Amino acid sequence: MKLKLGIPKGSLENATIDLFRRAGFTITTSSRSYFPGIDDPEIECMLIRAQEMARYVEDGILDAGLTGRDWIEENESNVVAVADLIYAKQSFGKVRWVLAVPEASGFESVRDLEGKIIATELVATSRRYLAAHGVTAKVEFSWGATEVKPPVLADAIVEVTETGSSLRANKLKIIGTVMESNTQLIANCESWKDPGKRRKLEDMKMLLQGAMNALGKVGLMLNVHKTDLEAVLSVLPALKRPTISHLSDEEWLAVNTILDESTVRDIIPRLKQAGGEGIVEYPLNKIVL
């Protein structure tokens, strides 16, 4: 039994491969092949555009794949959502599809676009958004470089953004949010019913979510004399519950905890002042809750 897994080609490709690496899977790609290698004999990978992934999973060409919730809804695909993986190509967060217009256009809301032309890759979803607001406009498919089309080739665009910087650079302003999206691990309905494939996908879900949980976290361990334990614990964030164990010398204890990486540079000097010794910071790949 081999699980046929789709890896999103394009903007999410590197982030996805890095997430799998953190989860324990090494995926190797080649510029000449759409079939990456993976160090798991039970998985076969294929690079597929995120826009097409849900269709191939729904049709059973792939057992599972990673794509955005936006493209699942755009294609109205009947697939199993195995896991939400809140990451994107830059920020490991959600992305937004926004309605944007030229700053100098005078348009202030979606209702101002009655009878206008809107360019986007997300055609069906944009039409549903307009219908929900009672607006009739022409929605045209955009093959790319959508930000440069207003005002000559379109009056407005629906485009995906993480930070909004590209829109601002093209003198566009956001006047509405069409939808939020994040990456999902999805499965074919029949494949999900197969016990072996479902077990593999559930294991993959656990490992991928463990890798997500570890993002931005580090482990910290140190030794402390019993008399200094209270002072050391007072330095650590109140909501963190460290593991405390005895060393061979009964007067000394080992403290082990997980912290936000951004706070460690401030905490380590305070721990040293409170009596901590042998302080070690170490990276984390996975935190399985």
C-alpha positions in Angstrom: 0.0 0.0 0.0 1.4 3.4 -1.1 -0.2 6.7 -0.2 -0.2 9.1 -3.2 0.4 12.5 -1.7 0.2 15.8 -3.5 2.7 18.5 -2.6 1.7 22.1 -3.6 4.0 23.4 -6.3 4.8 27.1 -6.3 4.5 29.6 -3.4 3.8 27.0 -0.7 6.3 24.4 -2.0 9.3 25.4 0.2 7.3 26.0 3.3 5.6 22.7 2.9 8.8 20.8 2.4 10.3 22.5 5.4 7.3 21.6 7.6 7.6 18.0 6.5 11.3 18.1 7.4 10.4 19.3 10.9 7.8 16.5 11.1 10.4 13.9 10.3 10.0 13.4 6.5 12.8 14.4 4.1 11.4 15.4 0.7 13.9 16.0 -2.2 12.9 17.8 -5.3 14.4 18.2 -8.7 13.8 21.0 -11.3 13.4 18.3 -13.9 10.8 16.1 -12.1 7.3 16.5 -10.8 7.8 13.4 -8.6 9.9 14.3 -5.5 11.6 11.7 -3.5 10.6 11.0 0.1 12.3 8.9 2.8 9.2 6.9 3.6 8.5 3.8 1.5 4.8 4.0 2.1 4.4 7.4 0.4 4.7 8.6 -3.2 4.8 12.3 -3.8 3.7 14.4 -6.8 4.0 18.2 -7.3 0.7 19.7 -8.2 -0.4 23.3 -8.3 -2.5 24.2 -5.2 -5.3 25.5 -7.5 -5.7 22.0 -8.9 -5.0 19.8 -5.9 -8.5 19.4 -4.5 -9.8 18.2 -7.9 -7.2 15.5 -8.2 -7.8 14.4 -4.6 -11.6 14.4 -5.2 -11.1 12.3 -8.3 -8.9 9.7 -6.6 -5.8 10.4 -8.7 -4.2 11.4 -5.4 -5.1 9.9 -2.0 -4.3 13.1 -0.2 -2.7 16.5 -0.7 -2.0 19.9 0.8 -3.8 22.9 -0.6 -5.6 26.1 0.6 -9.1 26.1 1.8 -9.7 28.8 -0.8 -9.1 26.4 -3.7 -11.2 23.7 -2.1 -14.1 26.1 -1.9 -13.4 27.6 -5.3 -13.7 24.2 -6.9 -16.5 23.1 -4.5 -14.5 19.8 -4.0 -15.9 16.9 -2.0 -12.9 15.9 0.1 -12.1 15.1 3.7 -10.4 17.9 5.6 -7.9 15.9 7.7 -6.0 18.8 9.3 -5.8 22.6 9.4 -2.1 23.6 9.0 -2.0 27.3 9.7 1.0 28.3 7.6 1.7 30.2 4.4 4.8 31.0 2.3 6.0 33.8 4.6 4.2 34.1 7.9 3.0 30.6 8.8 -0.4 32.2 9.3 -3.7 32.7 7.5 -4.0 34.6 4.2 -6.8 36.8 3.1 -8.4 37.2 -0.3 -9.2 40.9 -0.5 -11.1 43.2 -2.8 -8.8 46.0 -3.7 -9.1 49.1 -5.9 -6.8 51.9 -6.9 -6.2 54.4 -4.2 -7.3 57.3 -6.5 -10.4 55.5 -7.7 -13.0 56.9 -5.3 -14.4 53.4 -4.7 -15.0 52.8 -0.9 -17.1 49.6 -0.8 -18.1 46.6 -2.8 -21.4 48.3 -3.7 -19.5 51.0 -5.6 -18.4 48.2 -8.1 -21.9 47.7 -9.7 -21.3 47.1 -13.4 -17.5 47.2 -13.1 -14.8 44.7 -14.1 -13.0 42.7 -11.4 -9.9 40.6 -12.2 -9.0 37.6 -10.1 -7.9 33.9 -10.0 -10.7 33.2 -7.5 -13.6 33.6 -10.0 -16.4 31.5 -8.5 -15.8 32.6 -4.9 -15.7 36.3 -6.0 -19.0 35.9 -7.8 -20.6 34.4 -4.7 -19.2 37.3 -2.6 -20.6 39.9 -5.0 -24.0 38.1 -5.1 -24.1 38.0 -1.3 -23.7 41.8 -1.3 -26.3 42.3 -4.1 -23.7 43.5 -6.6 -23.6 42.6 -10.3 -20.2 43.0 -11.9 -18.1 41.3 -14.5 -15.5 38.9 -12.9 -12.7 38.0 -15.3 -10.1 35.3 -14.7 -6.6 36.7 -14.3 -3.6 34.6 -15.3 -1.3 36.5 -13.0 0.2 39.9 -12.3 -3.3 40.8 -11.1 -2.1 43.8 -9.1 -1.0 45.8 -12.2 -4.4 45.5 -14.0 -6.3 48.4 -12.4 -7.2 50.9 -13.6 -6.6 50.2 -17.3 -7.6 46.5 -17.6 -9.9 46.2 -14.6 -11.6 48.5 -12.1 -10.8 46.2 -9.1 -9.1 43.0 -8.2 -9.6 40.1 -5.7 -6.2 39.0 -4.7 -4.5 37.0 -2.0 -2.3 38.8 0.5 -0.4 38.0 3.7 0.9 41.5 4.5 -0.7 43.8 2.0 2.8 45.1 1.0 2.4 44.2 -2.7 -1.0 45.9 -2.9 0.4 49.1 -1.3 3.4 49.0 -3.7 0.9 49.1 -6.6 -1.1 51.9 -5.1 -4.1 49.7 -4.3 -6.3 49.9 -1.2 -8.4 47.1 0.4 -12.1 47.7 0.6 -13.3 44.3 1.6 -12.3 40.8 2.6 -13.7 38.0 0.4 -12.4 35.1 2.5 -9.7 33.9 4.9 -7.8 30.8 4.0 -5.1 28.5 5.4 -3.5 25.3 4.2 -5.3 22.0 4.8 -4.2 18.4 4.5 -7.1 16.8 2.6 -7.9 13.3 1.6 -10.0 11.4 -1.0 -13.2 10.2 0.5 -12.6 6.5 -0.5 -8.9 6.7 0.6 -10.1 7.9 4.0 -12.2 4.8 4.4 -9.2 2.6 3.8 -7.8 1.6 7.2 -4.2 1.5 6.2 -4.3 4.9 4.4 -6.3 6.5 7.1 -3.8 5.3 9.8 -1.0 6.8 7.7 -2.8 10.1 7.3 -3.6 10.3 11.0 0.0 9.7 11.9 1.1 12.3 9.4 -1.5 14.8 10.8 -0.1 14.2 14.4 3.5 14.8 13.2 2.7 17.8 11.1 0.7 19.4 13.9 3.6 18.6 16.3 5.9 20.5 13.9 3.5 23.4 13.8 3.3 23.5 17.6 7.2 23.7 17.9 7.5 26.7 15.6 8.9 29.6 17.5 9.6 27.5 20.6 12.8 26.3 22.2 13.7 24.0 25.1 15.6 25.2 28.1 17.3 23.1 30.8 19.4 24.0 33.7 20.7 22.9 37.1 19.8 24.6 40.3 20.5 24.2 44.1 17.4 23.4 46.1 17.8 26.7 48.0 17.6 28.7 44.7 14.7 26.8 43.1 12.0 29.3 44.1 14.1 32.2 42.7 14.6 30.3 39.4 11.0 29.4 39.0 9.9 33.1 39.6 11.9 34.0 36.5 10.1 31.6 34.3 6.7 32.7 32.8 3.9 32.0 35.2 1.9 29.8 32.8 4.9 27.5 32.0 5.1 24.4 34.2 8.7 23.1 34.1 9.7 19.5 34.7 11.8 19.2 37.9 13.9 16.2 38.6 16.6 15.2 41.1 20.3 14.9 40.2 22.7 12.4 41.7 23.6 15.1 44.3 20.4 15.3 46.3 21.0 19.0 46.9 20.7 19.8 43.2 17.7 19.7 40.8 17.3 19.7 37.0 14.8 22.1 35.5 13.5 21.5 32.0 10.9 23.7 30.2 9.7 25.0 26.8 9.7 28.7 26.1 8.9 31.2 23.3 12.2 31.7 21.4 11.6 35.5 21.5 11.7 35.6 25.3 14.8 33.4 25.9 17.4 36.2 25.5 15.8 38.1 28.4 15.2 35.1 30.6 18.6 33.4 30.5 20.5 36.2 32.2 17.8 36.4 34.9 18.1 32.6 35.5 21.8 32.9 35.9 21.4 35.7 38.4 18.8 33.6 40.3 21.3 30.7 40.7 20.8 28.6 37.6 23.9 26.7 36.3 24.7 24.7 33.2 21.9 26.5 31.2 21.3 24.9 27.8 19.0 26.1 25.1 18.1 23.6 22.4 15.9 23.6 19.3 12.6 21.7 19.0 11.2 20.0 15.9 8.0 18.7 17.3 5.7 19.2 20.3 3.0 16.5 20.3 0.2 17.5 22.6 
